[in-house]
Amino acid sequence: MARIDFHSNVADKLEYACRLTRKIWSATPAGQPVRNIVMVGESADLKKLDELLWTFSASDFLPHCFIDDEAAVETPIVLADDFASPALASIPHADVMIHLGMHMPKDVSALTARFPRIVEVVTVNDAERLAGRERFKAYRDLGHELHNFDQSKS
């Protein structure tokens, strides 16, 4: 079973995604291969996230590209707008998936078999919060290990 972390009550999901990605990517123990991260969300959000990953920190470099880029196979952080993208099958990334969207993946079993850790980012927006609750229930009903990190308390 996959470990699924819900980061709830996030004020700005794109800025939060940058900080979370930096934390996950930089937490790789010395001598170990870096953790690969796939970020899934809406196209418009991913375009903004792409820019933000380049500019949010003057001292950090988070190598990333879109899933259809020829460098995606070698880039540790990949942005995808579809859980079922054919290009996703051609990259080796399988450590962490960060979901920034609102919709539940159609094939949860395949997704959780590939990614041992899934992070769901849920904002304070009412529609996103309701969608996040539905995803939480769906994952719970499938028997996954769930953890919630309430960002309103930070």
GROMACS elastic network, one bead per residue, 0.5 to 0.9 nm:
[ bonds ]
;  ai    aj funct       b0    kb
    1   112     6  0.70087   500
    1   113     6  0.75441   500
    1   116     6  0.73595   500
    1   143     6  0.74269   500
    1   144     6  0.54955   500
    1   145     6  0.69311   500
    2   112     6  0.54381   500
    2   113     6  0.72431   500
    2   114     6  0.88634   500
    2   115     6  0.69213   500
    2   117     6  0.56352   500
    2   118     6  0.72275   500
    2   144     6  0.58610   500
    2   145     6  0.64373   500
    2   146     6  0.86737   500
    3   112     6  0.84944   500
    3   115     6  0.88013   500
    3   116     6  0.61035   500
    3   118     6  0.63882   500
    3   119     6  0.84767   500
    3   144     6  0.64419   500
    3   146     6  0.61476   500
    3   147     6  0.77839   500
    4   112     6  0.89265   500
    4   116     6  0.83015   500
    4   117     6  0.57784   500
    4   119     6  0.57598   500
    4   120     6  0.73248   500
    4   136     6  0.88794   500
    4   139     6  0.80228   500
    4   144     6  0.69600   500
    4   145     6  0.60512   500
    4   147     6  0.63519   500
    4   148     6  0.86408   500
    5   117     6  0.76445   500
    5   118     6  0.62609   500
    5   120     6  0.60970   500
    5   121     6  0.84651   500
    5   145     6  0.83673   500
    5   146     6  0.58266   500
    5   148     6  0.57932   500
    5   149     6  0.73017   500
    6   118     6  0.85139   500
    6   119     6  0.58876   500
    6   121     6  0.60641   500
    6   122     6  0.70917   500
    6   132     6  0.82392   500
    6   136     6  0.77771   500
    6   146     6  0.74421   500
    6   147     6  0.60528   500
    6   149     6  0.60599   500
    6   150     6  0.81037   500
    7    10     6  0.69503   500
    7   119     6  0.72046   500
    7   120     6  0.61261   500
    7   122     6  0.60246   500
    7   123     6  0.83314   500
    7   147     6  0.84729   500
    7   148     6  0.59446   500
    7   150     6  0.59820   500
    7   151     6  0.66525   500
    8   120     6  0.81199   500
    8   121     6  0.62179   500
    8   123     6  0.60639   500
    8   124     6  0.75122   500
    8   129     6  0.78014   500
    8   132     6  0.82196   500
    8   148     6  0.69698   500
    8   149     6  0.61336   500
    8   151     6  0.58539   500
    8   152     6  0.77777   500
    9   121     6  0.84976   500
    9   122     6  0.61005   500
    9   125     6  0.82300   500
    9   129     6  0.77461   500
    9   149     6  0.87507   500
    9   150     6  0.60157   500
    9   151     6  0.53198   500
    9   152     6  0.55447   500
    9   153     6  0.89133   500
   10    13     6  0.59892   500
   10    16     6  0.71956   500
   10   121     6  0.71843   500
   10   122     6  0.60686   500
   10   124     6  0.58466   500
   10   125     6  0.88551   500
   10   150     6  0.79532   500
   10   151     6  0.56851   500
   10   152     6  0.71028   500
   11    15     6  0.88459   500
   11    16     6  0.80320   500
   11   122     6  0.89264   500
   11   123     6  0.57736   500
   11   124     6  0.59762   500
   11   125     6  0.83929   500
   11   151     6  0.82186   500
   11   152     6  0.83275   500
   12    15     6  0.56293   500
   12    16     6  0.60263   500
   12    17     6  0.85169   500
   12   123     6  0.69782   500
   12   124     6  0.86189   500
   13    17     6  0.58363   500
   13    18     6  0.85977   500
   13   100     6  0.71599   500
   13   121     6  0.67447   500
   13   122     6  0.74505   500
   13   123     6  0.63058   500
   14    18     6  0.63518   500
   14    19     6  0.88333   500
   14    45     6  0.74814   500
   14    46     6  0.85024   500
   14    48     6  0.77280   500
   14    49     6  0.58195   500
   14    52     6  0.76667   500
   14    53     6  0.89790   500
   14   100     6  0.81326   500
   15    18     6  0.51587   500
   15    19     6  0.64919   500
   15    20     6  0.86648   500
   15    49     6  0.79390   500
   15    52     6  0.74047   500
   15    53     6  0.85952   500
   15    56     6  0.76382   500
   16    19     6  0.51909   500
   16    20     6  0.60211   500
   16    21     6  0.84154   500
   16   121     6  0.84565   500
   17    20     6  0.50300   500
   17    21     6  0.58604   500
   17    22     6  0.84226   500
   17    39     6  0.87180   500
   17    49     6  0.81440   500
   17    53     6  0.89502   500
   17    98     6  0.79382   500
   17   100     6  0.80018   500
   17   121     6  0.78364   500
   18    21     6  0.51627   500
   18    22     6  0.61521   500
   18    23     6  0.86152   500
   18    49     6  0.77154   500
   18    52     6  0.74095   500
   18    53     6  0.60101   500
   18    56     6  0.74297   500
   18    62     6  0.87339   500
   19    22     6  0.51248   500
   19    23     6  0.61881   500
   19    24     6  0.87219   500
   19    56     6  0.87073   500
   20    23     6  0.50547   500
   20    24     6  0.61714   500
   20    25     6  0.84562   500
   21    24     6  0.52017   500
   21    25     6  0.58817   500
   21    26     6  0.82727   500
   21    37     6  0.76388   500
   21    62     6  0.80833   500
   21    77     6  0.83498   500
   21    98     6  0.84233   500
   22    25     6  0.52336   500
   22    26     6  0.58237   500
   22    27     6  0.83166   500
   22    60     6  0.79180   500
   22    61     6  0.85926   500
   22    62     6  0.68623   500
   23    26     6  0.53640   500
   23    27     6  0.60277   500
   24    27     6  0.53115   500
   24    28     6  0.73610   500
   24    35     6  0.73316   500
   24    37     6  0.83966   500
   24    96     6  0.86050   500
   25    28     6  0.62039   500
   25    34     6  0.65344   500
   25    35     6  0.57750   500
   25    36     6  0.74284   500
   25    37     6  0.77548   500
   25    62     6  0.80765   500
   25    76     6  0.83881   500
   25    77     6  0.85750   500
   26    29     6  0.83478   500
   26    34     6  0.79284   500
   26    35     6  0.85036   500
   27    30     6  0.89299   500
   27    34     6  0.84719   500
   27    35     6  0.83802   500
   28    31     6  0.83943   500
   28    32     6  0.64976   500
   28    33     6  0.71959   500
   28    34     6  0.55492   500
   28    35     6  0.64198   500
   29    32     6  0.56033   500
   29    33     6  0.81858   500
   29    34     6  0.81912   500
   30    33     6  0.83791   500
   31    34     6  0.89832   500
   32    35     6  0.87045   500
   33    36     6  0.87627   500
   34    76     6  0.72694   500
   35    76     6  0.70342   500
   35    77     6  0.87473   500
   35    93     6  0.84210   500
   35    94     6  0.85285   500
   35    95     6  0.59011   500
   35    96     6  0.73285   500
   36    75     6  0.80730   500
   36    77     6  0.59320   500
   36    78     6  0.81242   500
   36    92     6  0.84582   500
   36    93     6  0.53449   500
   36    94     6  0.65620   500
   36    95     6  0.54013   500
   36    96     6  0.64189   500
   36    97     6  0.85825   500
   37    76     6  0.61652   500
   37    78     6  0.63438   500
   37    79     6  0.86132   500
   37    93     6  0.66460   500
   37    94     6  0.73635   500
   37    95     6  0.62666   500
   37    97     6  0.56675   500
   37    98     6  0.72069   500
   38    67     6  0.87209   500
   38    76     6  0.82309   500
   38    77     6  0.58820   500
   38    79     6  0.59440   500
   38    80     6  0.70750   500
   38    88     6  0.89411   500
   38    93     6  0.69093   500
   38    94     6  0.78080   500
   38    95     6  0.82159   500
   38    96     6  0.63906   500
   38    98     6  0.62249   500
   38    99     6  0.84207   500
   39    46     6  0.83977   500
   39    77     6  0.74676   500
   39    78     6  0.61534   500
   39    80     6  0.60818   500
   39    81     6  0.82528   500
   39    96     6  0.84942   500
   39    97     6  0.57439   500
   39    99     6  0.59105   500
   39   100     6  0.72132   500
   40    43     6  0.89716   500
   40    46     6  0.79665   500
   40    78     6  0.85963   500
   40    79     6  0.60722   500
   40    81     6  0.53581   500
   40    82     6  0.64702   500
   40    83     6  0.68052   500
   40    97     6  0.73279   500
   40    98     6  0.62635   500
   40   100     6  0.59903   500
   40   101     6  0.68525   500
   41    44     6  0.84339   500
   41    45     6  0.65921   500
   41    46     6  0.62889   500
   41    79     6  0.79265   500
   41    80     6  0.66938   500
   41    81     6  0.50861   500
   41    82     6  0.72517   500
   41    83     6  0.88362   500
   41    98     6  0.86153   500
   41    99     6  0.61393   500
   41   102     6  0.80487   500
   42    45     6  0.53242   500
   42    46     6  0.61868   500
   42    47     6  0.87893   500
   42    80     6  0.83697   500
   42    81     6  0.54454   500
   42    82     6  0.81043   500
   42   100     6  0.76015   500
   42   101     6  0.60153   500
   42   102     6  0.87294   500
   43    46     6  0.50553   500
   43    47     6  0.62452   500
   43    48     6  0.87860   500
   43    80     6  0.79745   500
   43    81     6  0.55337   500
   43    82     6  0.89788   500
   44    47     6  0.52657   500
   44    48     6  0.65448   500
   44    49     6  0.86565   500
   45    48     6  0.52068   500
   45    49     6  0.60240   500
   45    50     6  0.85553   500
   45   100     6  0.83391   500
   45   101     6  0.87513   500
   46    50     6  0.59273   500
   46    51     6  0.86635   500
   46    66     6  0.86391   500
   46    79     6  0.66894   500
   46    80     6  0.77113   500
   46    81     6  0.74515   500
   46   100     6  0.89344   500
   47    50     6  0.51119   500
   47    51     6  0.66529   500
   47    52     6  0.87499   500
   48    51     6  0.53160   500
   48    52     6  0.61679   500
   48    53     6  0.86690   500
   49    53     6  0.59367   500
   49    54     6  0.86508   500
   49    79     6  0.88061   500
   50    53     6  0.53629   500
   50    54     6  0.68167   500
   50    64     6  0.77909   500
   50    65     6  0.75808   500
   50    66     6  0.83396   500
   50    79     6  0.80218   500
   51    54     6  0.54048   500
   51    55     6  0.65015   500
   51    56     6  0.85006   500
   52    55     6  0.50446   500
   52    56     6  0.53477   500
   52    57     6  0.87450   500
   53    56     6  0.58777   500
   53    57     6  0.79246   500
   53    61     6  0.81205   500
   53    62     6  0.66129   500
   53    63     6  0.84856   500
   53    64     6  0.79800   500
   54    57     6  0.75256   500
   54    58     6  0.86801   500
   54    60     6  0.87318   500
   54    61     6  0.72874   500
   54    62     6  0.73488   500
   54    63     6  0.86116   500
   54    64     6  0.89304   500
   55    58     6  0.67739   500
   56    60     6  0.84634   500
   57    60     6  0.55219   500
   57    61     6  0.78689   500
   58    61     6  0.82511   500
   62    76     6  0.84363   500
   62    77     6  0.74306   500
   63    75     6  0.63264   500
   63    76     6  0.64755   500
   63    77     6  0.61687   500
   63    78     6  0.86884   500
   64    72     6  0.79117   500
   64    75     6  0.58461   500
   64    76     6  0.64482   500
   64    78     6  0.55023   500
   64    79     6  0.74066   500
   65    68     6  0.82933   500
   65    69     6  0.64713   500
   65    71     6  0.73405   500
   65    72     6  0.62052   500
   65    75     6  0.68392   500
   65    76     6  0.86732   500
   65    77     6  0.66812   500
   65    78     6  0.52567   500
   65    79     6  0.61883   500
   66    69     6  0.54795   500
   66    70     6  0.89426   500
   66    71     6  0.86962   500
   66    72     6  0.67578   500
   66    77     6  0.85829   500
   66    78     6  0.54925   500
   66    80     6  0.62095   500
   66    81     6  0.89465   500
   67    70     6  0.81703   500
   67    71     6  0.85680   500
   67    72     6  0.56551   500
   67    73     6  0.85051   500
   67    78     6  0.56558   500
   67    79     6  0.56229   500
   67    80     6  0.53703   500
   67    81     6  0.84748   500
   67    85     6  0.83990   500
   67    87     6  0.63421   500
   67    88     6  0.68239   500
   67    91     6  0.84333   500
   68    71     6  0.84094   500
   68    72     6  0.69304   500
   68    79     6  0.89396   500
   68    80     6  0.82435   500
   68    87     6  0.63756   500
   68    88     6  0.87098   500
   69    72     6  0.54109   500
   69    73     6  0.85593   500
   70    73     6  0.71616   500
   70    74     6  0.87254   500
   71    74     6  0.55521   500
   71    75     6  0.60731   500
   72    76     6  0.78005   500
   72    77     6  0.80760   500
   72    78     6  0.63810   500
   72    79     6  0.89962   500
   72    91     6  0.68903   500
   73    76     6  0.81059   500
   73    78     6  0.88260   500
   73    90     6  0.75150   500
   73    92     6  0.65765   500
   73    93     6  0.78344   500
   74    91     6  0.82438   500
   74    92     6  0.85901   500
   75    78     6  0.67452   500
   76    93     6  0.74737   500
   77    93     6  0.84900   500
   78    93     6  0.83086   500
   80    83     6  0.73693   500
   80    85     6  0.75103   500
   80    87     6  0.89459   500
   80    88     6  0.79317   500
   81    84     6  0.89506   500
   81    85     6  0.77495   500
   81   101     6  0.88537   500
   82    85     6  0.52171   500
   82    88     6  0.87348   500
   82   105     6  0.87087   500
   83    88     6  0.78206   500
   83   105     6  0.63028   500
   83   106     6  0.80900   500
   83   107     6  0.84658   500
   83   111     6  0.79305   500
   84    87     6  0.84605   500
   84    88     6  0.71428   500
   84    89     6  0.83804   500
   84   105     6  0.82781   500
   84   106     6  0.83426   500
   84   107     6  0.82957   500
   85    88     6  0.53057   500
   85    89     6  0.73894   500
   86    89     6  0.56091   500
   86    90     6  0.72860   500
   87    90     6  0.52841   500
   87    91     6  0.69601   500
   88    91     6  0.56384   500
   88    92     6  0.83430   500
   88    93     6  0.81683   500
   89    92     6  0.78099   500
   90    93     6  0.89736   500
   91    94     6  0.85569   500
   93    96     6  0.80140   500
   93    97     6  0.89578   500
   93   114     6  0.88441   500
   93   115     6  0.85711   500
   94    97     6  0.76242   500
   94   114     6  0.57389   500
   94   115     6  0.50767   500
   94   116     6  0.75960   500
   94   117     6  0.88106   500
   95   114     6  0.80152   500
   95   115     6  0.55509   500
   95   116     6  0.63467   500
   95   117     6  0.66144   500
   95   118     6  0.87046   500
   96   115     6  0.58186   500
   96   116     6  0.68436   500
   96   117     6  0.50208   500
   96   118     6  0.57396   500
   96   119     6  0.74459   500
   97   111     6  0.89799   500
   97   115     6  0.64896   500
   97   116     6  0.86489   500
   97   117     6  0.65505   500
   97   119     6  0.61471   500
   97   120     6  0.84816   500
   98   117     6  0.86643   500
   98   118     6  0.59230   500
   98   120     6  0.60372   500
   98   121     6  0.73152   500
   99   102     6  0.82468   500
   99   118     6  0.73823   500
   99   119     6  0.60454   500
   99   121     6  0.61722   500
   99   122     6  0.89505   500
  100   119     6  0.86532   500
  100   120     6  0.65499   500
  100   121     6  0.54335   500
  100   122     6  0.73984   500
  101   104     6  0.84161   500
  101   120     6  0.83487   500
  101   121     6  0.79058   500
  101   122     6  0.84174   500
  101   128     6  0.82733   500
  102   122     6  0.81672   500
  102   127     6  0.84429   500
  102   128     6  0.60016   500
  102   129     6  0.87693   500
  102   131     6  0.57381   500
  102   132     6  0.68308   500
  102   135     6  0.85031   500
  103   106     6  0.87687   500
  103   131     6  0.70452   500
  103   132     6  0.85048   500
  103   135     6  0.78336   500
  104   107     6  0.87223   500
  104   108     6  0.79419   500
  104   131     6  0.83578   500
  104   132     6  0.88464   500
  104   134     6  0.83568   500
  104   135     6  0.59966   500
  104   138     6  0.84243   500
  105   108     6  0.57354   500
  105   111     6  0.78953   500
  106   109     6  0.88851   500
  107   110     6  0.56061   500
  107   111     6  0.64237   500
  107   112     6  0.87933   500
  108   111     6  0.50108   500
  108   112     6  0.59626   500
  108   113     6  0.83304   500
  108   139     6  0.82730   500
  108   142     6  0.89235   500
  109   112     6  0.52943   500
  109   113     6  0.59900   500
  109   114     6  0.86237   500
  109   142     6  0.88358   500
  110   113     6  0.50647   500
  110   114     6  0.62702   500
  110   115     6  0.86778   500
  111   114     6  0.52550   500
  111   115     6  0.60690   500
  111   116     6  0.88528   500
  111   118     6  0.88625   500
  112   115     6  0.51292   500
  112   116     6  0.62456   500
  112   117     6  0.77042   500
  112   118     6  0.76699   500
  112   144     6  0.88270   500
  113   116     6  0.68795   500
  114   117     6  0.89899   500
  115   118     6  0.65165   500
  120   132     6  0.77960   500
  120   135     6  0.87682   500
  120   136     6  0.89305   500
  121   132     6  0.81477   500
  122   125     6  0.81835   500
  122   128     6  0.61557   500
  122   129     6  0.59431   500
  122   131     6  0.84183   500
  122   132     6  0.59130   500
  122   133     6  0.89517   500
  123   126     6  0.81049   500
  123   128     6  0.60993   500
  123   129     6  0.62300   500
  123   132     6  0.86475   500
  124   127     6  0.86514   500
  124   128     6  0.71792   500
  124   129     6  0.62126   500
  124   152     6  0.89501   500
  125   128     6  0.53132   500
  125   129     6  0.59694   500
  125   130     6  0.86276   500
  126   129     6  0.50363   500
  126   130     6  0.61460   500
  126   131     6  0.85926   500
  127   130     6  0.52195   500
  127   131     6  0.62083   500
  127   132     6  0.85349   500
  128   131     6  0.50407   500
  128   132     6  0.59622   500
  128   133     6  0.85990   500
  129   133     6  0.62615   500
  129   134     6  0.87666   500
  130   133     6  0.51423   500
  130   134     6  0.64438   500
  130   135     6  0.88093   500
  131   134     6  0.51181   500
  131   135     6  0.63069   500
  131   136     6  0.86526   500
  132   135     6  0.50676   500
  132   136     6  0.60938   500
  132   137     6  0.86568   500
  133   137     6  0.62503   500
  133   138     6  0.86225   500
  134   137     6  0.51901   500
  134   138     6  0.61860   500
  134   139     6  0.87015   500
  135   138     6  0.50140   500
  135   139     6  0.61425   500
  135   140     6  0.84523   500
  136   139     6  0.53114   500
  136   140     6  0.60783   500
  136   141     6  0.85727   500
  136   146     6  0.78578   500
  137   140     6  0.50050   500
  137   141     6  0.60124   500
  137   142     6  0.86055   500
  138   141     6  0.51374   500
  138   142     6  0.63889   500
  138   143     6  0.89227   500
  139   142     6  0.51032   500
  139   143     6  0.65616   500
  139   144     6  0.57804   500
  139   145     6  0.83466   500
  139   146     6  0.77717   500
  140   143     6  0.51075   500
  140   144     6  0.55926   500
  140   145     6  0.74489   500
  140   146     6  0.69746   500
  141   144     6  0.77039   500
  143   146     6  0.87893   500
  149   153     6  0.88882   500
  150   153     6  0.60875   500
  150   154     6  0.77013   500
  151   154     6  0.52441   500
